[in-house]
Amino acid sequence: MPSTTRPRPWWESGTIYQIYPRSFYDTTGDGVGDLTGVIEKLDHVSSLGVDAIWLSPIFPSPMADFGYDVADYTDIDPLFGDLATFDRLLAEVHARGLKLILDFVPNHSSDHHPWFRESRSSRDDPKRDWYIWHDPAPDGGPPNNWISDFGGSAWEWDAATGQYYLHAFLKSQPDLNWRNPDLRAAMFDAMRFWLDRGVDGFRIDVLWHIVKAEGFPDNPPNPDWTPDKTERDKVIQLYSADQPEAHAIAAEMRALADSYGSRVLIGEIFLPNAAHARWYGTPQRPEVHLPFNFQLVENPWDADVLRRTIADYAASLPSWGWPNWVFGSHDAARIAARIGEAQARVAALLLLTLRGTPTLYQGDEVGIGRVPIPPERIRDPQHFRQPSLNIGRDRSRTPMPWDKSAFAGFSTAEPWLPLNPDWPERNVAAQSVDPSSMLSLYRRLLTIRRQTPALAIGDMKLLDAPSGMLAYIRMQAGELRTILLNLTDSPIAFDWQGDVLLSTLESPANPGQLRPNEGLILA
Ligand code: GLC
């Protein structure tokens, strides 16, 4: 994993913080967060020590999928504010030396988007081909066996015009047709609109989905499917995703971003390593800077599995590809809910010392764990499509607990989703003054990372380690740091040497062992 001597773009050494605006801070008293709320809490983001904010969608939307159903790509939903508030946010972000990355949702719009209303108005409408329409199969059923990622057929019948339209997600999220040059131009104009305003890049939603195979062949059945898996997994998405034409579009998006200077494109891509790595493109025709890497979310919290995961991912990267790591998001279960608070501290150390750009998810910095969502408060449409699977995403979208005042200082009204039950103690204000808190650990880690080129940009080498432990070194220009992580709640005998720069535990470390749940950075 050699490092090069070229100048480093900010997003390689930087850390990204994902804000889910509905749940960050509400200034209007409606129980839902807004852009003024993001502005008012920017000091929290700065004091954390991250470099960039990625904002989940803020565009006009009927909110069937909480903003991932966009009804206008170039405006702000009144729930969140307006363009003037957005410009103020961008200026405030930049004034603090931070970057702002928007969520761009190119695979589908909302069925409320005027483009879709026109498209479905008649078969002859000029925008008919901006979406993916198809005649029924000979038996009158859907054109093929494709399954929506949220379950059920990916095709919806439109009686008025006698054709089906494709939706990889909800039926209120019709897929756009990127093979149509006018649609393509309109989407590039939308990207330009925000780049011209000064945004520093985009996180591109389900990028690998955006083009479908010509002829719409059936996807092959998945021989490993069992009923405890999602309906989507019944078939292998061979023809409905990861098509070569989508790579060409990613390259076009990259050329646009590069024409604005130092902007970043992050692609949401779930694929095995070899296919995933292709989304970097080539040096001659680069695609996204960072294809999001979700392997820490997807794999069990086990030292052997993670060692293999880290090594295989590193080996799969092209020499021009910079790695990245994600631990949580508005879609994934909370890390502290998965592995418990003591190990979530070890996980924070791992995320912020692996080689590659880390993305943190709001609320993980205070260690929000399992949040019970009573049935009457469930909001996530994914849950309602397959209720028996318990894959609802509300559990990771609960509001930020800011302090111990009513509704955790998030809002003056009942929040749209329940708070973490321990909010009176687990909140930003309480953890800010507690040196042993998760928040203090994150701040210390981010400070050390900023001060230590070996951790931010250095090379990495995995070390042999006893069972249950991960060990590696990071090095840059003669600076060397050793990271030791005990992924269990038992002590592990290990004869380590060096000065402890940081420990996940409070009391002094013991040479000769790693204590239960201990993570160390050594110099
Ligand atoms: C992405 C988003 C998710 C959304 C889906 C459809 O996976 O992260 O929240 O539901 O795309 O847009």
Boltz pocket constraint, residues with backbone or C-beta under 6 A from the ligand:
constraints:
  - pocket:
      binder: B
      contacts: [[A, 65], [A, 68], [A, 69], [A, 105], [A, 169], [A, 205], [A, 206], [A, 268], [A, 330], [A, 331]]
      max_distance: 6.0
